[in-house]
Amino acid sequence: MKEAITLYGELRCHKTRYYQAAMEERGLTYEMAEVDKDAEAAKRLVALTGSADKFPTFEIRGRKLRNPMLPELDKALARAGLYDPGRVHDKKSQRFVRHMAPSDAFVSYTWQGERMVLGHIETAPSLRGSGLGARFAAEVFEHLESAPHEVRLTCPFLRRVGATRPEWRAKFQLEDT
């Protein structure tokens, strides 16, 4: 049976060893396709990338990923349903993200001075009503409980979830309902 993850590379390549360590850290099984020692592996890499020299390259459930940064690898693995990196705080995009299929879930925020304002949560339409949004919001709220700055919720859904626990009502300055 073919593994869902194949890593094409050479063991003498430090980047290939780096990715092997990353896969071990994540507890993931994968095929190590040594292109310098296995002619069939080299042939498969040529079919995937056009060259046997384009390594390290991952094939994750049929999709090519060449020399990724670790967050990019985690995202690809999560979207393939193979790994859960958990909640990711993307400060540049001002979002808390959970990478998943069919699309990422996220909570977006803006800053008003020193106050973080959570204004929107998004989940895939096919997953709405599954409880995913409430679970993800709770994950974000638990992360923000110890934040030193003020946090406000303007999204009605986030306000409803925030009102479910006394500590969140206090943190987010929600009225008792």
MDTraj code that builds the backbone (N, CA, C; nanometers):
import mdtraj as md
import numpy as np

residues = "MET LYS GLU ALA ILE THR LEU TYR GLY GLU LEU ARG CYS HIS LYS THR ARG TYR TYR GLN ALA ALA MET GLU GLU ARG GLY LEU THR TYR GLU MET ALA GLU VAL ASP LYS ASP ALA GLU ALA ALA LYS ARG LEU VAL ALA LEU THR GLY SER ALA ASP LYS PHE PRO THR PHE GLU ILE ARG GLY ARG LYS LEU ARG ASN PRO MET LEU PRO GLU LEU ASP LYS ALA LEU ALA ARG ALA GLY LEU TYR ASP PRO GLY ARG VAL HIS ASP LYS LYS SER GLN ARG PHE VAL ARG HIS MET ALA PRO SER ASP ALA PHE VAL SER TYR THR TRP GLN GLY GLU ARG MET VAL LEU GLY HIS ILE GLU THR ALA PRO SER LEU ARG GLY SER GLY LEU GLY ALA ARG PHE ALA ALA GLU VAL PHE GLU HIS LEU GLU SER ALA PRO HIS GLU VAL ARG LEU THR CYS PRO PHE LEU ARG ARG VAL GLY ALA THR ARG PRO GLU TRP ARG ALA LYS PHE GLN LEU GLU ASP THR".split()
xyz = np.array([
    [0.0839, -0.1193, 0.0000],
    [0.0000, 0.0000, 0.0000],
    [0.0876, 0.1246, 0.0000],
    [0.0569, 0.2189, -0.0857],
    [0.1331, 0.3425, -0.0978],
    [0.1014, 0.4340, 0.0206],
    [0.2062, 0.4941, 0.0765],
    [0.1891, 0.5901, 0.1858],
    [0.1226, 0.7169, 0.1325],
    [0.0500, 0.7868, 0.2188],
    [-0.0125, 0.9128, 0.1808],
    [0.0916, 1.0225, 0.1637],
    [0.2090, 1.0032, 0.2244],
    [0.3167, 1.1021, 0.2185],
    [0.4423, 1.0340, 0.1653],
    [0.5012, 1.0941, 0.0634],
    [0.6302, 1.0492, 0.0131],
    [0.7258, 1.1674, 0.0206],
    [0.8447, 1.1420, 0.0734],
    [0.9507, 1.2420, 0.0747],
    [1.0585, 1.1951, -0.0230],
    [1.0771, 1.2710, -0.1302],
    [1.1807, 1.2411, -0.2277],
    [1.3059, 1.3182, -0.1876],
    [1.4185, 1.2489, -0.1798],
    [1.5418, 1.3163, -0.1452],
    [1.6580, 1.2200, -0.1390],
    [1.7678, 1.2701, -0.0860],
    [1.8892, 1.1906, -0.0650],
    [1.9305, 1.2071, 0.0803],
    [1.9680, 1.0972, 0.1438],
    [2.0041, 1.1038, 0.2848],
    [2.1277, 1.1893, 0.3109],
    [2.2107, 1.2094, 0.2100],
    [2.3275, 1.2961, 0.2278],
    [2.2898, 1.4446, 0.2251],
    [2.1675, 1.4747, 0.1865],
    [2.1168, 1.6123, 0.1783],
    [2.0661, 1.6558, 0.3166],
    [2.1212, 1.7648, 0.3685],
    [2.0804, 1.8110, 0.5017],
    [1.9332, 1.8496, 0.5065],
    [1.8788, 1.9037, 0.3981],
    [1.7361, 1.9407, 0.3977],
    [1.6476, 1.8160, 0.4010],
    [1.6885, 1.7105, 0.3322],
    [1.6118, 1.5860, 0.3386],
    [1.6102, 1.5345, 0.4819],
    [1.7239, 1.5365, 0.5489],
    [1.7302, 1.4916, 0.6893],
    [1.6473, 1.5827, 0.7795],
    [1.6455, 1.7104, 0.7510],
    [1.5644, 1.8076, 0.8255],
    [1.4158, 1.7708, 0.8154],
    [1.3707, 1.7393, 0.6943],
    [1.2306, 1.7011, 0.6762],
    [1.2007, 1.5658, 0.7392],
    [1.2953, 1.4750, 0.7358],
    [1.2759, 1.3461, 0.8037],
    [1.2526, 1.3709, 0.9532],
    [1.3341, 1.4557, 1.0124],
    [1.3186, 1.4872, 1.1548],
    [1.1827, 1.5520, 1.1810],
    [1.1392, 1.6400, 1.0913],
    [1.0084, 1.7048, 1.1070],
    [0.8962, 1.6016, 1.1023],
    [0.9072, 1.5056, 1.0130],
    [0.8043, 1.4021, 1.0030],
    [0.8039, 1.3151, 1.1291],
    [0.9213, 1.2836, 1.1801],
    [0.9318, 1.2048, 1.3040],
    [0.8711, 1.2818, 1.4210],
    [0.9013, 1.4117, 1.4310],
    [0.8460, 1.4956, 1.5383],
    [0.6940, 1.4968, 1.5350],
    [0.6373, 1.4897, 1.4168],
    [0.4917, 1.4925, 1.4014],
    [0.4299, 1.3533, 1.4131],
    [0.5149, 1.2526, 1.4248],
    [0.4659, 1.1160, 1.4393],
    [0.4002, 1.0614, 1.3142],
    [0.4443, 1.1082, 1.1984],
    [0.3818, 1.0685, 1.0728],
    [0.4637, 0.9615, 1.0014],
    [0.3932, 0.8653, 0.9442],
    [0.4597, 0.7651, 0.8618],
    [0.4642, 0.8180, 0.7192],
    [0.5703, 0.7835, 0.6512],
    [0.5895, 0.8321, 0.5153],
    [0.6842, 0.7386, 0.4428],
    [0.6820, 0.7479, 0.3110],
    [0.7775, 0.6739, 0.2291],
    [0.8975, 0.7640, 0.2062],
    [1.0171, 0.7140, 0.2352],
    [1.1398, 0.7866, 0.2039],
    [1.1884, 0.7346, 0.0700],
    [1.1731, 0.8142, -0.0344],
    [1.2118, 0.7755, -0.1698],
    [1.3508, 0.8328, -0.1976],
    [1.4518, 0.7480, -0.1834],
    [1.5907, 0.7907, -0.2021],
    [1.6241, 0.7900, -0.3507],
    [1.6229, 0.9080, -0.4085],
    [1.6368, 0.9193, -0.5532],
    [1.7773, 0.8845, -0.6025],
    [1.8766, 0.8868, -0.5148],
    [2.0120, 0.8514, -0.5564],
    [2.0371, 0.7007, -0.5513],
    [1.9515, 0.6287, -0.4793],
    [1.9724, 0.4842, -0.4622],
    [1.8634, 0.3995, -0.5263],
    [1.7528, 0.4610, -0.5634],
    [1.6380, 0.3868, -0.6147],
    [1.5957, 0.4482, -0.7483],
    [1.6234, 0.3772, -0.8570],
    [1.5926, 0.4285, -0.9910],
    [1.4428, 0.4532, -1.0084],
    [1.3602, 0.3686, -0.9483],
    [1.2153, 0.3872, -0.9585],
    [1.1729, 0.5156, -0.8865],
    [1.2327, 0.5442, -0.7716],
    [1.2025, 0.6679, -0.6986],
    [1.2439, 0.7889, -0.7818],
    [1.3608, 0.7823, -0.8441],
    [1.4070, 0.8923, -0.9294],
    [1.3112, 0.9133, -1.0466],
    [1.2647, 0.8040, -1.1044],
    [1.1708, 0.8113, -1.2170],
    [1.0390, 0.8763, -1.1723],
    [0.9914, 0.8398, -1.0538],
    [0.8671, 0.9002, -1.0008],
    [0.8860, 1.0495, -0.9739],
    [1.0040, 1.0890, -0.9243],
    [1.0306, 1.2309, -0.8999],
    [1.0348, 1.3085, -1.0311],
    [1.0934, 1.2500, -1.1352],
    [1.0947, 1.3140, -1.2671],
    [0.9516, 1.3342, -1.3157],
    [0.8671, 1.2338, -1.2990],
    [0.7270, 1.2449, -1.3414],
    [0.6548, 1.3551, -1.2631],
    [0.6925, 1.3722, -1.1385],
    [0.6266, 1.4709, -1.0525],
    [0.6775, 1.6123, -1.0767],
    [0.8096, 1.6278, -1.0947],
    [0.8697, 1.7620, -1.0992],
    [0.9384, 1.7963, -1.2310],
    [0.9647, 1.6951, -1.3141],
    [1.0367, 1.7196, -1.4378],
    [1.1862, 1.6965, -1.4271],
    [1.2339, 1.6669, -1.3047],
    [1.3777, 1.6455, -1.2853],
    [1.4015, 1.5602, -1.1620],
    [1.5035, 1.4763, -1.1684],
    [1.5407, 1.3953, -1.0517],
    [1.6239, 1.4763, -0.9530],
    [1.6588, 1.5989, -0.9892],
    [1.7387, 1.6853, -0.9016],
    [1.6533, 1.7788, -0.8162],
    [1.5238, 1.7789, -0.8347],
    [1.4362, 1.8704, -0.7603],
    [1.3913, 1.8054, -0.6305],
    [1.4822, 1.8027, -0.5368],
    [1.4520, 1.7471, -0.4056],
    [1.5147, 1.8370, -0.3015],
    [1.4701, 1.8335, -0.1789],
    [1.3604, 1.7506, -0.1307],
    [1.2240, 1.8001, -0.1804],
    [1.1431, 1.7033, -0.2129],
    [1.0059, 1.7282, -0.2567],
    [0.9145, 1.6298, -0.1860],
    [0.8028, 1.6814, -0.1381],
    [0.6991, 1.5963, -0.0801],
    [0.5918, 1.5717, -0.1839],
    [0.5340, 1.4538, -0.1778],
    [0.4094, 1.4253, -0.2470],
    [0.3122, 1.3866, -0.1373],
    [0.2110, 1.4695, -0.1186],
    [0.1141, 1.4490, -0.0111],
    [-0.0218, 1.4260, -0.0756],
    [-0.0670, 1.3005, -0.0667],
    [-0.1922, 1.2593, -0.1310],
    [-0.2012, 1.3091, -0.2748],
    [-0.0926, 1.2877, -0.3491],
    [-0.0918, 1.3211, -0.4911],
    [-0.0558, 1.4647, -0.5243],
    [-0.0342, 1.5490, -0.4231],
    [0.0000, 1.6897, -0.4482],
    [0.1466, 1.7143, -0.4178],
    [0.2117, 1.7885, -0.5055],
    [0.3552, 1.8170, -0.4948],
    [0.3777, 1.9374, -0.4030],
    [0.4807, 1.9271, -0.3191],
    [0.5219, 2.0377, -0.2327],
    [0.6739, 2.0356, -0.2276],
    [0.7356, 2.1338, -0.2880],
    [0.8815, 2.1366, -0.3019],
    [0.9446, 2.2273, -0.1984],
    [1.0347, 2.1713, -0.1177],
    [1.1187, 2.2452, -0.0239],
    [1.0405, 2.3469, 0.0601],
    [0.9344, 2.3048, 0.1280],
    [0.8493, 2.4009, 0.1987],
    [0.9095, 2.4483, 0.3310],
    [0.8659, 2.5655, 0.3764],
    [0.8912, 2.6082, 0.5136],
    [0.8005, 2.5198, 0.6002],
    [0.8360, 2.4994, 0.7269],
    [0.7572, 2.4097, 0.8118],
    [0.6106, 2.4516, 0.8255],
    [0.5782, 2.5809, 0.8406],
    [0.4353, 2.6159, 0.8464],
    [0.3596, 2.5775, 0.7192],
    [0.4250, 2.5885, 0.6052],
    [0.3640, 2.5497, 0.4783],
    [0.3430, 2.3980, 0.4729],
    [0.4400, 2.3228, 0.5240],
    [0.4271, 2.1776, 0.5303],
    [0.3124, 2.1391, 0.6225],
    [0.3062, 2.2017, 0.7399],
    [0.1976, 2.1734, 0.8348],
    [0.0615, 2.2017, 0.7725],
    [0.0509, 2.3117, 0.6999],
    [-0.0751, 2.3483, 0.6349],
    [-0.1149, 2.2421, 0.5328],
    [-0.0206, 2.1988, 0.4504],
    [-0.0501, 2.0969, 0.3486],
    [-0.0912, 1.9651, 0.4138],
    [-0.0216, 1.9268, 0.5197],
    [-0.0558, 1.8024, 0.5896],
    [-0.1933, 1.8117, 0.6551],
    [-0.2247, 1.9273, 0.7126],
    [-0.3552, 1.9464, 0.7767],
    [-0.4672, 1.9431, 0.6733],
    [-0.4471, 2.0103, 0.5630],
    [-0.5502, 2.0134, 0.4580],
    [-0.5717, 1.8761, 0.3963],
    [-0.4693, 1.7910, 0.4036],
    [-0.4833, 1.6533, 0.3545],
    [-0.5425, 1.5619, 0.4615],
    [-0.5676, 1.6168, 0.5813],
    [-0.6257, 1.5381, 0.6894],
    [-0.5271, 1.4434, 0.7550],
    [-0.3980, 1.4742, 0.7463],
    [-0.2949, 1.3838, 0.7978],
    [-0.2308, 1.4318, 0.9280],
    [-0.2488, 1.5585, 0.9625],
    [-0.1813, 1.6161, 1.0789],
    [-0.2599, 1.7370, 1.1268],
    [-0.2646, 1.7554, 1.2574],
    [-0.3336, 1.8706, 1.3146],
    [-0.2325, 1.9582, 1.3874],
    [-0.1899, 2.0690, 1.3254],
    [-0.0948, 2.1569, 1.3933],
    [-0.1601, 2.2431, 1.5007],
    [-0.2927, 2.2318, 1.5158],
    [-0.3627, 2.3117, 1.6155],
    [-0.3910, 2.4518, 1.5646],
    [-0.4275, 2.5376, 1.6579],
    [-0.4579, 2.6764, 1.6261],
    [-0.3277, 2.7484, 1.5932],
    [-0.3302, 2.8207, 1.4830],
    [-0.2129, 2.8952, 1.4379],
    [-0.2462, 3.0441, 1.4466],
    [-0.1578, 3.1215, 1.5073],
    [-0.1785, 3.2659, 1.5137],
    [-0.0978, 3.3303, 1.4015],
    [-0.1676, 3.3768, 1.3000],
    [-0.1057, 3.4439, 1.1864],
    [-0.1133, 3.5941, 1.2123],
    [-0.0105, 3.6480, 1.2764],
    [-0.0109, 3.7889, 1.3156],
    [-0.0119, 3.8822, 1.1944],
    [0.0564, 3.8435, 1.0890],
    [0.0615, 3.9280, 0.9695],
    [-0.0780, 3.9477, 0.9096],
    [-0.1556, 3.8402, 0.9016],
    [-0.2918, 3.8479, 0.8462],
    [-0.3955, 3.8815, 0.9521],
    [-0.3525, 3.8934, 1.0765],
    [-0.4413, 3.9204, 1.1900],
    [-0.5556, 3.8188, 1.1952],
    [-0.5130, 3.6926, 1.2060],
    [-0.6097, 3.5828, 1.2132],
    [-0.5567, 3.4726, 1.3030],
    [-0.6494, 3.4032, 1.3654],
    [-0.6231, 3.2745, 1.4273],
    [-0.6794, 3.1736, 1.3278],
    [-0.6004, 3.0741, 1.2907],
    [-0.6379, 2.9832, 1.1826],
    [-0.6278, 2.8387, 1.2296],
    [-0.7200, 2.7571, 1.1808],
    [-0.7091, 2.6124, 1.1935],
    [-0.7141, 2.5598, 1.0519],
    [-0.5991, 2.5048, 1.0078],
    [-0.5904, 2.4522, 0.8715],
    [-0.6643, 2.3186, 0.8651],
    [-0.7493, 2.3056, 0.7642],
    [-0.8301, 2.1836, 0.7485],
    [-0.8915, 2.1807, 0.6099],
    [-0.9455, 2.0661, 0.5762],
    [-1.0202, 2.0514, 0.4513],
    [-1.1685, 2.0608, 0.4862],
    [-1.2538, 2.1120, 0.4039],
    [-1.2260, 2.1578, 0.2679],
    [-1.1662, 2.2987, 0.2624],
    [-1.1754, 2.3760, 0.3699],
    [-1.1110, 2.5073, 0.3741],
    [-1.0793, 2.5410, 0.5186],
    [-0.9857, 2.6316, 0.5361],
    [-0.9433, 2.6689, 0.6707],
    [-1.0550, 2.7400, 0.7462],
    [-1.0557, 2.7194, 0.8772],
    [-1.1410, 2.7989, 0.9658],
    [-1.0541, 2.9116, 1.0200],
    [-1.1150, 3.0285, 1.0427],
    [-1.0361, 3.1379, 1.0986],
    [-1.1223, 3.2341, 1.1779],
    [-1.0565, 3.3027, 1.2710],
    [-1.1142, 3.4155, 1.3433],
    [-1.0251, 3.5330, 1.3097],
    [-1.0841, 3.6381, 1.2532],
    [-1.0054, 3.7558, 1.2166],
    [-1.0228, 3.8634, 1.3232],
    [-0.9202, 3.9466, 1.3331],
    [-0.9244, 4.0551, 1.4314],
    [-0.8570, 4.1796, 1.3748],
    [-0.8826, 4.2902, 1.4397],
    [-0.8157, 4.4163, 1.4115],
    [-0.7702, 4.4737, 1.5451],
    [-0.6873, 4.5729, 1.5360],
    [-0.6420, 4.6423, 1.6564],
    [-0.7017, 4.7820, 1.6580],
    [-0.7567, 4.8196, 1.7722],
    [-0.8008, 4.9566, 1.7974],
    [-0.7159, 5.0046, 1.9138],
    [-0.6053, 5.0688, 1.8817],
    [-0.5087, 5.1058, 1.9844],
    [-0.4501, 4.9794, 2.0446],
    [-0.4670, 4.9631, 2.1759],
    [-0.4172, 4.8447, 2.2464],
    [-0.5241, 4.7367, 2.2609],
    [-0.6386, 4.7547, 2.2012],
    [-0.7513, 4.6621, 2.2116],
    [-0.7597, 4.5748, 2.0868],
    [-0.7660, 4.4421, 2.1090],
    [-0.7861, 4.3464, 1.9996],
    [-0.9367, 4.3269, 1.9822],
    [-0.9850, 4.3450, 1.8616],
    [-1.1276, 4.3313, 1.8327],
    [-1.1475, 4.2131, 1.7393],
    [-1.2125, 4.1081, 1.7909],
    [-1.2420, 3.9898, 1.7105],
    [-1.3739, 4.0145, 1.6389],
    [-1.3661, 4.0252, 1.5058],
    [-1.4819, 4.0688, 1.4301],
    [-1.5491, 3.9643, 1.3443],
    [-1.4848, 3.8484, 1.3248],
    [-1.5448, 3.7527, 1.2319],
    [-1.4874, 3.6140, 1.2542],
    [-1.5723, 3.5131, 1.2411],
    [-1.5291, 3.3736, 1.2387],
    [-1.5832, 3.3124, 1.1108],
    [-1.5024, 3.2289, 1.0491],
    [-1.5422, 3.1660, 0.9228],
    [-1.5091, 3.0175, 0.9283],
    [-1.6043, 2.9362, 0.8875],
    [-1.5820, 2.7926, 0.8701],
    [-1.6400, 2.7541, 0.7336],
    [-1.5997, 2.6404, 0.6855],
    [-1.6524, 2.5930, 0.5573],
    [-1.8034, 2.5767, 0.5671],
    [-1.8771, 2.6216, 0.4658],
    [-2.0231, 2.6063, 0.4693],
    [-2.0679, 2.4627, 0.4953],
    [-1.9946, 2.3654, 0.4429],
    [-2.0337, 2.2257, 0.4611],
    [-2.0182, 2.1795, 0.6059],
    [-1.9425, 2.2531, 0.6870],
    [-1.9209, 2.2150, 0.8272],
    [-2.0045, 2.2968, 0.9245],
    [-2.0806, 2.3910, 0.8746],
    [-2.1634, 2.4733, 0.9627],
    [-2.2701, 2.3871, 1.0272],
    [-2.2940, 2.4144, 1.1546],
    [-2.3907, 2.3362, 1.2307],
    [-2.3298, 2.2133, 1.2957],
    [-2.2007, 2.1892, 1.2721],
    [-2.1333, 2.0708, 1.3273],
    [-2.0728, 2.0954, 1.4649],
    [-2.0735, 2.2218, 1.5091],
    [-2.0104, 2.2558, 1.6362],
    [-1.8655, 2.2981, 1.6204],
    [-1.8127, 2.2870, 1.4988],
    [-1.6736, 2.3233, 1.4736],
    [-1.6475, 2.4695, 1.5095],
    [-1.7344, 2.5587, 1.4691],
    [-1.7154, 2.7017, 1.4956],
    [-1.7068, 2.7305, 1.6445],
    [-1.7958, 2.6721, 1.7229],
    [-1.7946, 2.6939, 1.8685],
    [-1.6685, 2.6354, 1.9314],
    [-1.6257, 2.5180, 1.8856],
    [-1.5027, 2.4576, 1.9394],
    [-1.3800, 2.5416, 1.9044],
    [-1.3757, 2.5913, 1.7808],
    [-1.2627, 2.6733, 1.7400],
    [-1.2633, 2.8064, 1.8159],
    [-1.3792, 2.8681, 1.8301],
    [-1.3884, 2.9925, 1.9071],
    [-1.3398, 2.9692, 2.0504],
    [-1.3794, 2.8580, 2.1117],
    [-1.3350, 2.8261, 2.2480],
    [-1.1835, 2.8122, 2.2542],
    [-1.1246, 2.7516, 2.1522],
    [-0.9784, 2.7379, 2.1451],
    [-0.9106, 2.8748, 2.1439],
    [-0.9652, 2.9647, 2.0616],
    [-0.9098, 3.1002, 2.0523],
    [-0.9287, 3.1727, 2.1850],
    [-1.0460, 3.1603, 2.2450],
    [-1.0736, 3.2281, 2.3722],
    [-0.9806, 3.1779, 2.4821],
    [-0.9587, 3.0471, 2.4877],
    [-0.8677, 2.9918, 2.5887],
    [-0.7267, 3.0477, 2.5709],
    [-0.6862, 3.0662, 2.4468],
    [-0.5557, 3.1267, 2.4188],
    [-0.5522, 3.2722, 2.4681],
    [-0.6625, 3.3439, 2.4497],
    [-0.6658, 3.4863, 2.4824],
    [-0.6957, 3.5161, 2.6293],
    [-0.7348, 3.4141, 2.7061],
    [-0.7683, 3.4373, 2.8476],
    [-0.6559, 3.5067, 2.9230],
    [-0.5325, 3.4710, 2.8952],
    [-0.4195, 3.5293, 2.9682],
    [-0.3549, 3.6461, 2.8936],
    [-0.4162, 3.6903, 2.7854],
    [-0.3596, 3.8024, 2.7094],
    [-0.3620, 3.9284, 2.7957],
    [-0.2534, 4.0052, 2.7948],
    [-0.2475, 4.1242, 2.8788],
    [-0.3310, 4.2412, 2.8262],
    [-0.3717, 4.2334, 2.7006],
    [-0.4480, 4.3429, 2.6400],
    [-0.5975, 4.3162, 2.6485],
    [-0.6734, 4.4201, 2.6272],
    [-0.8193, 4.4091, 2.6239],
    [-0.8607, 4.3378, 2.4954],
    [-0.9658, 4.2575, 2.5047],
    [-1.0189, 4.1865, 2.3884],
    [-1.1686, 4.2131, 2.3840],
    [-1.2159, 4.2546, 2.2684],
    [-1.3587, 4.2774, 2.2474],
    [-1.4078, 4.1887, 2.1350],
    [-1.5333, 4.1480, 2.1463],
    [-1.5964, 4.0630, 2.0446],
    [-1.7076, 4.1426, 1.9787],
    [-1.7001, 4.1618, 1.8470],
    [-1.8081, 4.2307, 1.7760],
    [-1.8923, 4.1341, 1.6941],
    [-1.8412, 4.0165, 1.6669],
    [-1.9135, 3.9154, 1.5898],
    [-2.0228, 3.8544, 1.6784],
    [-2.1478, 3.8532, 1.6335],
    [-2.2562, 3.7969, 1.7157],
    [-2.2321, 3.6510, 1.7564],
    [-2.1800, 3.5702, 1.6656],
    [-2.1537, 3.4300, 1.6990],
    [-2.0471, 3.4206, 1.8078],
    [-1.9386, 3.4950, 1.7930],
    [-1.8329, 3.4927, 1.8944],
    [-1.8855, 3.5431, 2.0285],
    [-1.9725, 3.6428, 2.0269],
    [-2.0319, 3.6935, 2.1522],
    [-2.1164, 3.5845, 2.2201],
    [-2.1918, 3.5084, 2.1404],
    [-2.2736, 3.3997, 2.1984],
    [-2.1848, 3.2949, 2.2632],
    [-2.0781, 3.2558, 2.1949],
    [-1.9868, 3.1569, 2.2520],
    [-1.9175, 3.2156, 2.3749],
    [-1.8751, 3.3402, 2.3666],
    [-1.8082, 3.4061, 2.4787],
    [-1.8953, 3.4165, 2.6025],
    [-2.0252, 3.4235, 2.5833],
    [-2.1174, 3.4361, 2.6963],
    [-2.1399, 3.3041, 2.7690],
    [-2.0839, 3.1941, 2.7208],
    [-2.1096, 3.0631, 2.7804],
    [-2.0262, 3.0355, 2.9049],
    [-1.9222, 3.1143, 2.9306],
    [-1.8384, 3.0918, 3.0489],
    [-1.8175, 3.2231, 3.1233],
    [-1.8272, 3.2193, 3.2557],
    [-1.8111, 3.3432, 3.3335],
    [-1.6761, 3.4110, 3.3118],
    [-1.5683, 3.3316, 3.3002],
    [-1.4359, 3.3924, 3.2811],
    [-1.4252, 3.4633, 3.1462],
    [-1.4942, 3.4116, 3.0451],
    [-1.4933, 3.4784, 2.9156],
    [-1.5803, 3.6033, 2.9191],
    [-1.6952, 3.5944, 2.9854],
    [-1.7802, 3.7134, 2.9975],
    [-1.7008, 3.8269, 3.0618],
    [-1.6216, 3.7940, 3.1647],
    [-1.5416, 3.8966, 3.2320],
    [-1.4305, 3.9469, 3.1393],
    [-1.3563, 3.8573, 3.0768],
    [-1.2431, 3.8946, 2.9913],
    [-1.2878, 3.9799, 2.8740],
    [-1.3998, 3.9426, 2.8138],
    [-1.4452, 4.0107, 2.6934],
    [-1.5494, 4.1189, 2.7223],
    [-1.5718, 4.1448, 2.8508],
    [-1.6640, 4.2488, 2.8963],
    [-1.8028, 4.2336, 2.8344],
    [-1.8550, 4.1113, 2.8452],
    [-1.9900, 4.0818, 2.7961],
    [-2.0864, 4.0914, 2.9134],
    [-2.2036, 4.1422, 2.8871],
    [-2.3056, 4.1523, 2.9912],
    [-2.3568, 4.0141, 3.0265],
    [-2.3946, 3.9943, 3.1521],
    [-2.4563, 3.8662, 3.1895],
    [-2.5887, 3.8530, 3.1172],
    [-2.6068, 3.7356, 3.0594],
    [-2.7314, 3.7092, 2.9871],
    [-2.8011, 3.5901, 3.0441],
])
top = md.Topology()
chain = top.add_chain()
for i, resn in enumerate(residues, 1):
    res = top.add_residue(resn, chain, resSeq=i)
    for name in ("N", "CA", "C"):
        top.add_atom(name, md.element.get_by_symbol(name[0]), res)
traj = md.Trajectory(xyz[None], top)
